[in-house]
């Protein structure tokens, strides 16, 4: 147990607090592993803090994902970070959504959060739209990592504005390995003979596994005589295995399922 001082709580008092925390979405097991310090608070103080955080936009999803926020100092830690996000244009409703997606952003130090936000501003990235919450959820990347991903996408032939568009549509790209991004782009252009600009229509292509999804599916299409160029990237990749089998069944109804398993899909 990380915080042995909770042992000084009576079993009855601690159980009351745990039940209260469970009622707002906190997982008991996660609480005991990560946030036992919360149990040192008086129940009344704990209830007041929860009410205050809820007024600031926190929900049960926030408490479930990041129970540590319950022992954060609202005035010295939470509010200054909210003010920082507001200054760069993040609206209250976007902040609330951010707290549902990635509440651990509140756990970043003020200095770290500020420096990571600055990199987006230096890149002229638009952070005032609704999609900005998904971008901000990727702030666990280092500053150099964020810059490297911008440069990698520009190196593929996209303009600055197009890179921003791609990341707004699919911010998970920021969390991907740079080399894997390049391999997927190379496969798209040099093996499938597709235009790199197709990624503007379906940036999620970069998030699929090359070995387990992209190569196997396009290999099956090629072997069954399907003209791949007539199918959008989204049509080929975003459907379930069952629907994909249906897509090519007319060409090779008996071998599609077996061939897919052989390729590791």
Backbone as a ProteinNet text record, in pm:
[ID]
protein_1_A
[PRIMARY]
XXXXXXXXXXXXXXXXXXXXXXXXXXXXXXXXXXXXXXXXXXXXXXXXXXXXXXXXXXXXXXXXXXXXXXXXXXXXXXXXXXXXXXXXXXXXXXXXXXXXXXXXXXXXXXXXXXXXXXXXXXXXXXXXXXXXXXXXXXXXXXXXXXXXXXXXXXXXXXXXXXXXXXXXXXXXXXXXXXXXXXXXXXXXXXXXXXXXXXXXXXXXXXXXXXXXXXXXXXXXXXXXXXXXXXXXXXXXXXXXXXXXXXXXXXXXXXXXXXXXXXXXX
[TERTIARY]
84.4	0	87.7	62.7	147.6	133.1	21	-4.5	-49.3	44.5	8.2	-69.9	-70.4	-144.6	-294.1	-343.7	-487.1	-523.2	-423.6	-451.4	-502.4	-478.1	-526.4	-674.7	-732.9	-877.5	-941.7	-1054.3	-1126.7	-1181	-1202	-1251.9	-1386.1	-1467.5	-1601.4	-1592.5	-1508.1	-1494	-1436.4	-1338	-1275.8	-1373.9	-1455.4	-1552.6	-1656.4	-1695.3	-1792.4	-1734.1	-1606.1	-1540.5	-1526.2	-1489.8	-1472.6	-1605.3	-1711.2	-1842.9	-1885.1	-1854.1	-1886.5	-1809.9	-1681.9	-1598.7	-1646	-1689.2	-1744	-1870.1	-1947.3	-2072.8	-2049.8	-1927.8	-1898.1	-1810.3	-1792.5	-1723.8	-1583.5	-1530.6	-1394.5	-1391.9	-1298.2	-1281.2	-1206.8	-1261.1	-1202.9	-1057.7	-1034	-899.8	-799.5	-841.1	-752	-726.4	-827.2	-814.7	-707.3	-710.6	-616.4	-473.5	-460.4	-328	-266	-350.1	-295.3	-328.3	-439.3	-488.8	-535.4	-462.4	-506	-501.1	-423.6	-415.7	-552.3	-639.1	-774.1	-848.6	-819	-891.1	-853.3	-748.3	-711.6	-797.9	-871	-955.9	-1080.4	-1130.8	-1259.6	-1367.7	-1467.3	-1573.3	-1638.8	-1664	-1728.8	-1640.8	-1510.2	-1417.2	-1412.6	-1416.4	-1413.7	-1537.8	-1652.3	-1778.5	-1777.3	-1724.2	-1718.7	-1625.2	-1512	-1417.5	-1478.9	-1548.9	-1615.2	-1717	-1795.6	-1895	-1827.4	-1716.4	-1644.4	-1589.3	-1530.6	-1475.1	-1584.4	-1699.6	-1812.1	-1859.5	-1857.2	-1895.5	-1795.2	-1671.5	-1567.7	-1571.5	-1659.9	-1675.4	-1631.1	-1585.7	-1543.6	-1666.5	-1651.6	-1762.2	-1713	-1802	-1763	-1652.1	-1654.7	-1550.3	-1413.2	-1408.9	-1283.8	-1231.8	-1319.6	-1279.2	-1238.6	-1303.1	-1271.8	-1132.7	-1101	-972.3	-856.5	-886.6	-778.6	-822.9	-837.5	-884	-787.7	-661	-562.1	-605.5	-695.1	-739	-809	-859.8	-933.7	-844.5	-714.2	-627.1	-538	-580.5	-513.9	-567.3	-482.9	-525.4	-599.3	-728.8	-810.9	-761.2	-730.7	-691.7	-550.3	-458.6	-318.9	-281.5	-361.4	-324.7	-428.1	-553.2	-655.9	-693.5	-731	-777.2	-670.6	-544.5	-442.7	-427.6	-438.9	-427.2	-550.2	-665.5	-786.3	-772.4	-718.6	-700.2	-602.8	-498.8	-400.6	-466	-549	-619.1	-718.9	-783.2	-878.6	-807.8	-685.5	-611.2	-574.3	-558.6	-524.4	-649.7	-767.5	-890.5	-972.6	-934.2	-1011.5	-1137.3	-1252.2	-1377.9	-1411	-1501.3	-1536	-1588.2	-1672.9	-1729	-1621.1	-1518.2	-1408.3	-1321.1	-1306.2	-1230.8	-1300.6	-1431.8	-1506.9	-1488.5	-1487.4	-1466.2	-1324.6	-1228.7	-1090.1	-1074.9	-1146.3	-1138.9	-1198.3	-1285.4	-1340.3	-1242.9	-1173.7	-1082.2	-947.1	-888.2	-753	-741.1	-805.4	-801.3	-662.8	-571.5	-437.2	-360.1	-413.6	-348.4	-340.3	-435.1	-434.2	-317.2	-269.3	-156.5	-21.9	-18.6	105.7	138.7	265.9	302.3	265.8	249.4	215.2	320.1	445.3	555	551.5	529.4	525.9	408.6	291.1	172.7	192.9	246.9	268	365	473	572.7	517.2	431.8	374.3	268.1	196.2	98.7	169.6	285	359.2	402.8	434.4	478.9	367.2	241.4	129.6	110.8	130.9	116.9	227.3	350	461.1	438.3	365.1	334	205.8	151.7	28	-88.8	-89.9	-197.7	-322.6	-435.5	-562.8	-613.4	-621.2	-664.2	-800.8	-873.4	-1000.7	-1120.3	-1096.4	-1206.9	-1240.6	-1354.4	-1397.9	-1298.3	-1230.8	-1135.9	-1009.3	-990.3	-868.7	-856.2	-967.8	-960.6	-888.5	-908.2	-839.5	-691.8	-660.2	-520.4	-452.5	-515.5	-457.3	-441.1	-526.5	-516	-386.8	-317.7	-192.4	-71	-92.3	16.8	116.1	94.2	192.6	319	310.4	429.4	525.9	654.7	754	741.4	794.6	792	865.4	981.3	1057.4	979.8	905.1	825.5	713.9	648.5	541.3	596.9	708.9	772.5	815	869.5	916.5	802	684.7	569.8	519.6	522.1	486.6	580.6	710.4	809.6	795.4	763.1	746	630.6	518.9	401.8	427.7	499	534.9	625.8	714.9	805.1	734.1	611.4	532.1	471.4	481.3	429	309.2	273	157.6	200.5	113.2	139.7	117.9	158.5	138.8	-9.4	-93.7	-237	-293.6	-243.1	-291	-246.6	-125.6	-79.5	-171.7	-206.1	-298.6	-433.9	-479.2	-606.8	-599.7	-490.6	-473.8	-475.3	-405	-396.1	-525.8	-599.2	-729.6	-827.1	-817.9	-903.9	-859.3	-728.2	-674.7	-555.1	-579.5	-469.2	-387.3	-443	-368.4	-238.6	-229.3	-107.4	13.1	-11.2	97.1	158.7	86.1	134.4	200.4	202.1	256.7	407.4	472.6	615.2	643.2	740.5	772.4	806.6	883.9	924.2	805.3	709	589.5	505.5	501.7	431.2	491.9	623.5	692.3	671.3	672.2	651.4	511.5	411.9	274	256.6	318	310.6	379.5	491.7	565.6	482.8	417.4	334.7	218.4	158.5	45.3	85.7	198.1	240.2	311.1	404.8	491.7	443.8	361.3	312.1	168.1	88.5	-51.7	-73.3	31.1	21.3	-95	-110.3	-215.6	-152.2	-236.1	-190.8	-182.5	-71.7	-53.6	-163.9	-224.6	-326.6	-458.7	-466.1	-583.6	-593.3	-479.8	-478.7	-562.5	-579.6	-663.1	-808.9	-848.4	-984.8	-996.8	-885.9	-890.8	-757.9	-731.5	-605	-591.3	-703.4	-697.8	-614.9	-590.2	-504.1	-372.7	-317.6	-188.7	-194.4	-314.6	-329.3	-354.3	-381.5	-402.3	-268.6	-267.1	-146.6	-112.6	11.2	55.1	55.6	108.8	123.9	-6.9	-92.2	-212.1	-339.9	-336.9	-459.7	-438.4	-346.3	-331.6	-281.3	-164.2	-107.1	-197.1	-247.7	-333.5	-456.9	-522.9	-647.4	-620.9	-520.2	-492.2	-432	-365.2	-313.4	-428.3	-528.1	-645.4	-718.4	-734.8	-803.4	-729.1	-597.5	-517.2	-528.1	-523.3	-525.9	-661.5	-766.6	-900.9	-942.5	-848.7	-876.4	-956.9	-974.5	-1050.9	-966.6	-1024.6	-952.3	-946.7	-832.8	-820	-837.9	-791.5	-794	-935.5	-1033.5	-1172.8	-1234.9	-1162.9	-1213.7	-1140.8	-1215.7	-1152.2	-1077.3	-981	-907.2	-1000.9	-1097.3	-1193.8	-1276.4	-1320.4	-1400.9	-1325.4	-1196.9	-1116.1	-1081.1	-1049.7	-990.7	-1085.6	-1187.5	-1267.6	-1377.7	-1406.2	-1513.3	-1463.6	-1555.9	-1521.1	-1469.7	-1409	-1361.7	-1477.5	-1590.9	-1707.2	-1750.9	-1758.4	-1799.3	-1693.4	-1568.8	-1461.5	-1472.2	-1499.5	-1518.2	-1631.4	-1737.7	-1851.1	-1810.8	-1721.9	-1677.2	-1612.7	-1540.7	-1467.7	-1521.4	-1630.4	-1679.7	-1714.5	-1767.4	-1808.3	-1689.9	-1568.3	-1450.3	-1389.7	-1397.8	-1333.1	-1397.6	-1519.6	-1599.8	-1544	-1470.8	-1424.7	-1290.2	-1210	-1073.9	-1046.9	-1138.3	-1112.7	-1086.8	-1179.1	-1164.1	-1036.9	-1004.1	-883.8	-757.2	-759.9	-642.8	-618.7	-726.5	-713.3	-647.2	-686	-626.3	-478.9	-445.5	-307.8	-218.6	-275.4	-198.9	-196	-259.7	-253.4	-352.7	-463.5	-562.1	-654.6
-119.7	0	124.4	217.5	335.2	433.6	431.5	531	460.8	409.8	332.3	410.1	543.6	624	596.9	540.2	509.3	401.7	328.7	222.3	278.4	408.1	471.2	503.1	495.9	508.1	381.9	397.3	277.9	210.8	81.4	7.2	62.5	102.3	153	284.8	379	508.5	493.9	407.4	390	329.2	235.6	172.4	273.3	363.8	468.3	556	593.1	676.2	600.9	475.1	394.9	382.4	359	346.6	477.4	589.1	719	737.7	703.7	719.1	626.7	507.1	415.3	473.3	546.7	603.9	712.7	771.8	875.7	819.9	687.3	625.2	574.2	594.1	549.4	398.3	333.2	189.1	158.1	67.8	37.3	-12.5	-102.2	-158.1	-51.5	34.4	142.2	240.6	265.9	357.1	307	178.2	121.2	118.6	111.5	106.1	243.1	343	471.4	590.8	585	709.2	691.6	612	589.3	716.6	815.9	942.1	1008.1	982.1	1038.7	993.7	872.9	817.3	883.8	966.1	1040.7	1164.8	1203.7	1322.3	1291.4	1393.4	1376.8	1361.3	1282.5	1256	1385.4	1478	1604.6	1684.1	1687.4	1758.5	1692.2	1560.5	1484.7	1513.9	1518.2	1546.6	1687	1782.8	1921.1	1934.1	1863.8	1870.1	1811	1699.5	1636.9	1732.6	1797.5	1893.8	2007.5	2055.8	2165.8	2122.3	2004.1	1953.1	1929	1884.3	1862.7	1994.9	2100.6	2232.7	2282.3	2235.4	2274.3	2190.1	2090.3	2009.8	1865.2	1824.5	1685.4	1594.6	1473.1	1377.2	1246.4	1148.3	1018.9	955.7	983.5	931.2	985.8	1113.8	1175.1	1107.6	1089.5	1029.3	883.3	817.1	676.8	661.2	746.6	736.6	796.6	901	972.1	1011.9	911	941.2	1030.8	1039.4	1123.8	1269.5	1308.7	1447.7	1487.4	1388.3	1416.4	1467.1	1443.3	1504.1	1612	1665.4	1782.7	1907.5	2008	2135.5	2214.6	2237	2301.8	2442	2519.1	2658.4	2671.6	2585.1	2597.8	2512.7	2409.8	2319.5	2313.5	2285.5	2264.1	2394	2495.8	2620.8	2690.7	2697.3	2761.1	2691.6	2558.3	2486.5	2510.2	2520.5	2554.8	2694.1	2787.2	2924.9	2928.4	2845.5	2838.6	2790.1	2688.4	2635.6	2737.7	2810.6	2913.4	3025.1	3059.5	3169.2	3136.6	3008.7	2973.7	2938.8	2961.7	2948	2823.3	2739.2	2618.6	2656.7	2630.6	2666	2568.4	2610.3	2529.1	2392.3	2388.9	2260.4	2168.3	2226.9	2146.3	2094.9	2178.7	2135.2	2016.9	2022.7	1913.5	1784	1795.5	1677.8	1625.3	1716	1676.5	1598.8	1641.5	1573.4	1432.6	1408.9	1274.6	1186	1246.9	1170.6	1148.3	1254.8	1246.2	1334.1	1295.1	1378	1389	1297.7	1302.4	1426.9	1502.4	1627.5	1722.7	1710.3	1792	1752	1630.1	1583.3	1636.5	1696.5	1756.1	1880.8	1907.5	2031.5	2149.9	2265.4	2386.3	2415.6	2396.4	2423.7	2328.4	2199.8	2099.7	2123.3	2149.5	2174.9	2296.9	2402.5	2525.8	2505.7	2432.9	2412.2	2327.6	2231.2	2146.5	2221.4	2310.2	2391.2	2489.3	2537.3	2633.9	2575.5	2447	2387	2389.8	2368.1	2376.2	2518.5	2614.3	2753.5	2794.6	2747.6	2777.7	2718.3	2606.7	2543.3	2599.1	2703.3	2767.5	2669.2	2575.6	2477.4	2537	2512.4	2565.9	2482	2544.5	2472.5	2518.9	2592.4	2645.8	2565.2	2466.2	2386.7	2273.1	2208.5	2096.6	1981.6	1964.3	1853.9	1876.6	1998.7	2028.5	1942.5	1896.8	1814.5	1684	1627.5	1502.9	1528.6	1646.9	1683.7	1697.9	1770.2	1793.4	1663.7	1565.8	1436.5	1364.6	1411.6	1350	1419.6	1503.1	1580.6	1498.8	1367.5	1284.7	1269.2	1309	1308.2	1418.7	1394.8	1498.7	1608.9	1724.9	1836.1	1798.2	1734.2	1692.1	1589.4	1503.3	1401.8	1464	1564.6	1633.8	1702.5	1772	1840.4	1740.6	1626.8	1524.8	1470	1453.8	1402.2	1504.2	1632.3	1737.3	1731.1	1721.7	1720	1595.9	1481.5	1357.1	1368.6	1423.3	1438.5	1540.8	1647.4	1744.8	1681	1591.5	1523.9	1431.7	1393.3	1310.5	1392.6	1526.2	1613.1	1696.1	1691.8	1769.4	1909.4	2005.9	2142.8	2151.2	2264.5	2283.6	2272.5	2338.3	2333.4	2193.8	2116.8	1979.3	1889.7	1914.7	1838.8	1865.7	1992.2	2027.3	1959.4	1954.6	1889.2	1740.4	1674.2	1531.1	1502.1	1585.1	1562.3	1596	1693.4	1725.1	1609.5	1545.6	1431.5	1305.3	1288.6	1165	1196.4	1259.5	1300.1	1183.5	1061.7	944.1	925.6	989.5	982.8	1031.8	1128.2	1182.9	1079.1	972.9	870.6	753.2	755.9	644.8	657.6	543.1	541.7	604.2	693.5	765.1	669.7	567	473.2	395.5	363.6	293.5	383.3	512.5	607.2	605.8	609.4	611.2	480.6	367.9	238.2	229	279.1	274.4	366.3	483.2	575.5	514.9	448.9	386.1	273.3	194.1	84.5	139	246.4	307.4	355.2	422.3	484	385.5	310.3	228.1	84.8	33.3	-102.9	-105.9	-10.6	-6.4	90.5	168.3	268.1	365.2	407.2	503.2	640.1	742	880	906.1	961.1	991.4	1082.1	1161	1256.3	1186.9	1057.2	982.2	981.4	1005.8	1011.3	1127.9	1231.4	1344.2	1301.7	1200.1	1148.4	1043.4	971.3	863.3	855.9	954.5	954.4	836.4	769.5	652.6	539.9	546.3	446.1	431.3	543.3	542.8	476.7	455.8	398.3	247.5	192.5	48.3	-24.4	-148.3	-229.6	-266.3	-240.5	-273.4	-425.2	-497.7	-642.4	-719.3	-670.3	-746.4	-701.5	-584.6	-533.3	-489.6	-397.8	-336.3	-435.9	-495.5	-588.2	-710.2	-775.6	-892.5	-862.7	-752.6	-723.6	-689	-607.7	-573.4	-692.4	-780.5	-902.3	-992.4	-1006.8	-1088.4	-1030.6	-899.9	-835.7	-860.2	-851.2	-873.1	-1018	-1112.1	-1254.2	-1299.3	-1230.1	-1266.3	-1187.8	-1108	-1037.3	-911	-863.9	-740.5	-620.9	-526.2	-405.8	-309.2	-308.9	-232.8	-83.1	-32.2	112.3	168	82.1	127.5	130.1	79.6	76.1	179.7	255.1	353.6	283	352.1	296.4	264.8	351.4	331.4	204.5	182	64	-64.5	-65.3	-186.1	-210	-104.3	-121.9	-105.7	-23.4	8.5	-92.5	-183.1	-280.3	-397.2	-472.5	-590.4	-700.6	-803.5	-916.7	-982.8	-990.7	-1053.1	-975.1	-841.9	-758.8	-754.9	-766	-770.9	-900	-1009.8	-1136.3	-1124.7	-1056.5	-1037.1	-953	-857.8	-767.2	-842	-948.5	-1020.6	-1162.2	-1196.1	-1333.6	-1376.7	-1285.4	-1321.3	-1363.8	-1317.9	-1353.5	-1486.6	-1514	-1635.5	-1675.9	-1720.7	-1743.4	-1850.2	-1945.6	-2056.1	-2031.5	-1937.1	-1924.5	-1799.5	-1705.4	-1577	-1594.8	-1664	-1679	-1751.9	-1860.4	-1937.9	-1856.5	-1784	-1704.7	-1593.5	-1533.6	-1428	-1480.2	-1600.4	-1659.4	-1689	-1736.7	-1769.2	-1646.5	-1531.2	-1405.8	-1339	-1401.3	-1350.1	-1242.7	-1229.7	-1125.7	-1169.2
0	0	0	-91.1	-106.6	7.9	76.3	179	306.5	388.7	506.4	610.6	601.6	699.3	695.2	583.5	576.5	675.4	724.1	820.3	952.6	975	1097.4	1090	970.3	955.8	1011.9	1074.2	1115	990.3	998.2	882.1	837.6	935.5	902.6	826.9	876.3	810.7	670.6	657.6	527.3	427.5	473.3	383.8	336.4	424.9	387.1	276.2	291.7	190.5	57.6	67.7	-53.6	-127.3	-54.1	-117.8	-182.8	-115.9	-175.4	-305.6	-303.2	-423.1	-534.6	-500.6	-600.7	-662.7	-581.9	-632	-735.7	-739.1	-839.5	-951.5	-953.9	-1066.1	-1039.8	-918.2	-887.9	-868.1	-934.5	-920.9	-790.6	-710.3	-579.7	-592.4	-686.4	-702.5	-744.4	-839.6	-883.8	-772.1	-692	-578	-482.5	-451.1	-355.6	-410.9	-543.7	-604.7	-624.6	-656.8	-700.3	-612.2	-541.5	-480.4	-336.9	-259.7	-122.2	-37.8	-81.6	-6	5.2	-90.1	-87.8	37.5	83.5	197.4	329.1	327.8	448.5	467.7	363.3	371.8	452.6	521.9	590.6	484.4	513.6	416.6	370.1	462.4	425.7	328.4	355.5	267.1	130.1	129.3	4.7	-78.6	-13.9	-83.7	-141.9	-65.3	-112.2	-232.7	-227.6	-339.6	-465.3	-450.9	-565.1	-626.2	-543.2	-592.6	-667.5	-613.2	-676.3	-811.7	-817.2	-943	-1046.3	-1000.3	-1092.6	-1151.4	-1071	-1122.7	-1226.4	-1216	-1311.6	-1438.8	-1440.2	-1560.8	-1549.6	-1430	-1413.3	-1402.2	-1451.9	-1447.7	-1386.6	-1378.1	-1323.3	-1407.2	-1538.4	-1625.3	-1587.7	-1547.5	-1504	-1378.9	-1281.5	-1154.5	-1172.6	-1266.5	-1291.8	-1353.2	-1451.5	-1521.6	-1441.8	-1364.2	-1295.8	-1154.4	-1065.6	-928.9	-852.8	-899	-831.5	-827	-916.6	-920.2	-791.4	-719.4	-596.6	-484.3	-493.6	-392.3	-452.7	-571.1	-627.5	-559.3	-548.9	-491.8	-599.3	-579	-681.4	-713.8	-610	-631.4	-688.3	-645.8	-686.1	-807.3	-834.9	-942.7	-1055.5	-1020.1	-1121.7	-1192.9	-1116.1	-1176.9	-1261.9	-1218.1	-1304.3	-1439.5	-1441.4	-1568.1	-1655.9	-1593.3	-1668.5	-1729	-1649.9	-1697.6	-1814.7	-1808	-1916	-2045.4	-2034.7	-2152.3	-2207.6	-2118.4	-2162	-2238	-2193.6	-2257.6	-2402.1	-2434.3	-2572.2	-2653.4	-2592.4	-2668.8	-2645.4	-2548.3	-2520.4	-2442.6	-2503.2	-2440.1	-2327.3	-2240	-2124.1	-2165.1	-2269.8	-2310.4	-2367.9	-2431.5	-2483.3	-2369.1	-2265.4	-2148.1	-2081.8	-2072.2	-2011.9	-2089.9	-2222.5	-2306	-2288.1	-2277.6	-2257	-2126.9	-2024.1	-1895.5	-1901.3	-1998.1	-2016.6	-2094	-2191.2	-2276.3	-2209.4	-2154.4	-2099.2	-1974.7	-1864.7	-1743.5	-1681.3	-1716.8	-1658	-1699.7	-1795.8	-1834.7	-1715.2	-1623.1	-1502.6	-1412.5	-1430.5	-1350.6	-1396.9	-1517.6	-1566.2	-1484.7	-1466.8	-1399	-1487.8	-1425.2	-1500.5	-1607.4	-1572.5	-1664.7	-1784.7	-1756.8	-1863.8	-1957	-1898.2	-1979.5	-2067.8	-2010.4	-2085.1	-2200.9	-2176.2	-2281.8	-2395.4	-2363.5	-2467.4	-2548	-2483.1	-2555.7	-2648.9	-2606.1	-2687.6	-2821.4	-2822.9	-2948.5	-3052.1	-3007.3	-3100.3	-3150.3	-3059.9	-3100.7	-3197.6	-3174.2	-3264.2	-3402.7	-3406.4	-3533.9	-3595.7	-3532.6	-3579.3	-3584.8	-3491.8	-3491.6	-3427.7	-3490.6	-3443.1	-3325.2	-3207.2	-3087.6	-3036.4	-3118.7	-3072.4	-3119.6	-3204.6	-3257.2	-3162.4	-3189.5	-3105.4	-3109.8	-3223.9	-3237.6	-3156.9	-3105.7	-3030.8	-2905.9	-2851.1	-2730.2	-2757.3	-2876.9	-2911.6	-2936.9	-2989.1	-3008.1	-2872.3	-2782.2	-2650.5	-2572.5	-2601.8	-2534.4	-2571.2	-2676.4	-2719.9	-2659.7	-2558.9	-2502	-2420.1	-2412.5	-2344.8	-2429.2	-2556.5	-2642.4	-2598.9	-2622.2	-2593.7	-2698.8	-2668.1	-2762.5	-2891	-2876	-2993.8	-3076.1	-3005.8	-3075.2	-3157.4	-3102.4	-3173.8	-3298.5	-3281.8	-3394.4	-3501.5	-3458.7	-3553.2	-3637	-3575.2	-3649.2	-3751	-3714.1	-3810.5	-3930.9	-3901.7	-4008.5	-4096.4	-4034.2	-4110.2	-4208.1	-4162.2	-4248.8	-4359.3	-4326	-4429.9	-4534.3	-4486.8	-4577.4	-4675	-4643.1	-4733.7	-4846.7	-4834.9	-4940	-4900.1	-4773.2	-4726.9	-4684.5	-4708.6	-4665.1	-4514	-4456.1	-4311.8	-4275.4	-4354.7	-4327.7	-4339.3	-4433.8	-4451.9	-4336.9	-4284.4	-4167.8	-4049.2	-4029.9	-3921.1	-3940.8	-4064.9	-4096.2	-4063.8	-4103.5	-4076.3	-3926.8	-3850.8	-3707	-3635.2	-3688.5	-3630.7	-3651.3	-3769.7	-3799.8	-3725.7	-3711.5	-3652.9	-3562.6	-3447.3	-3358.9	-3305.3	-3312.7	-3267.2	-3345.6	-3462.2	-3543.2	-3462.8	-3373.6	-3292.7	-3199.7	-3172.3	-3079.6	-3151.3	-3283.6	-3360.2	-3379.9	-3396.2	-3423.5	-3560.5	-3566.5	-3690.6	-3804.9	-3775.8	-3879.5	-3936	-3849.8	-3896.6	-3987.4	-3956.7	-4043	-4182.9	-4188.2	-4317.3	-4393.6	-4321.9	-4387	-4447.8	-4375.8	-4425.5	-4545.9	-4540.2	-4653.5	-4775.7	-4752.9	-4862.4	-4925.1	-4841.7	-4892.6	-4974.8	-4926.3	-4996.2	-5135.8	-5144	-5269.9	-5362.7	-5309.6	-5395.2	-5415.9	-5325.8	-5343.1	-5392.9	-5346	-5388.9	-5505.7	-5536	-5643.9	-5622.3	-5495.9	-5462.3	-5438.7	-5446.2	-5424.3	-5274.4	-5227.8	-5085.7	-5032.9	-5122.7	-5081.2	-5045.3	-5070.8	-5025.7	-4873	-4808.3	-4662.3	-4609.2	-4690.5	-4648.1	-4634.5	-4710.8	-4700.6	-4590.7	-4566.4	-4468	-4392.1	-4303.8	-4227.7	-4133.6	-4102	-4013	-4072.5	-4203.9	-4269.6	-4193	-4147.2	-4079.1	-3941.7	-3890	-3755.9	-3757.5	-3874.7	-3883.8	-3888.1	-3840.6	-3843.8	-3988.1	-4026.1	-4161	-4181.2	-4082.7	-4095.8	-4075.5	-3986.4	-3949.9	-4020.9	-4081.9	-4143.9	-4289.3	-4308.4	-4440.5	-4544.7	-4520.4	-4618.6	-4642.1	-4536.7	-4560	-4643.4	-4616.5	-4689.4	-4836	-4860.9	-5000.4	-5076.1	-5004.6	-5067.4	-5111.9	-5024.9	-5059.2	-5179	-5180.3	-5292.6	-5424	-5416.8	-5537.3	-5584.1	-5491.2	-5527.2	-5579.8	-5536.5	-5582.1	-5705.6	-5756.8	-5882	-5865.5	-5742	-5718.1	-5759	-5827.4	-5869.2	-5751.1	-5680	-5555.4	-5573.6	-5688.9	-5708.6	-5709.2	-5736	-5737.3	-5599	-5500.4	-5364.2	-5279.2	-5200.7	-5114	-5001.3	-4943.3	-4830.3	-4715.9	-4694.3	-4587.4	-4608.2	-4732.6	-4764	-4732.9	-4766	-4747.3	-4601	-4527.3	-4394.7	-4276.4	-4290.7	-4171.9	-4141.3	-4234.8	-4211.3	-4127.2	-4070.5	-3992.2	-4083.7	-4026.2	-4106.4	-4181.3	-4116.3	-4179	-4303	-4287.9	-4401.1	-4510.6	-4470.4	-4570.3	-4652.3	-4584.4	-4656.2	-4757.9	-4718.6	-4809	-4930	-4905	-5010.2	-5126.7	-5094.7	-5200.2	-5224.5	-5159.2	-5166.4	-5309.1	-5386.7	-5523.3	-5610	-5570.8	-5648.7	-5605.9	-5475.8	-5426.6	-5295.3	-5300.5	-5181.1	-5089	-5139.7	-5057	-4989.1	-5043.9	-4994.4	-4911.4	-4915.4	-4848.3	-4699.7	-4629.5	-4484.4	-4447.5	-4517.1	-4488.2	-4516.5	-4627	-4663.7	-4563	-4511.9	-4412.6	-4285.9	-4241.5	-4120.7	-4142.5	-4259.8	-4291.4	-4285.1	-4322.9	-4323.1	-4187.5	-4087.9	-3951.8	-3918.2	-3992.8	-3964.2	-3850.9
[MASK]
+++++++++++++++++++++++++++++++++++++++++++++++++++++++++++++++++++++++++++++++++++++++++++++++++++++++++++++++++++++++++++++++++++++++++++++++++++++++++++++++++++++++++++++++++++++++++++++++++++++++++++++++++++++++++++++++++++++++++++++++++++++++++++++++++++++++++

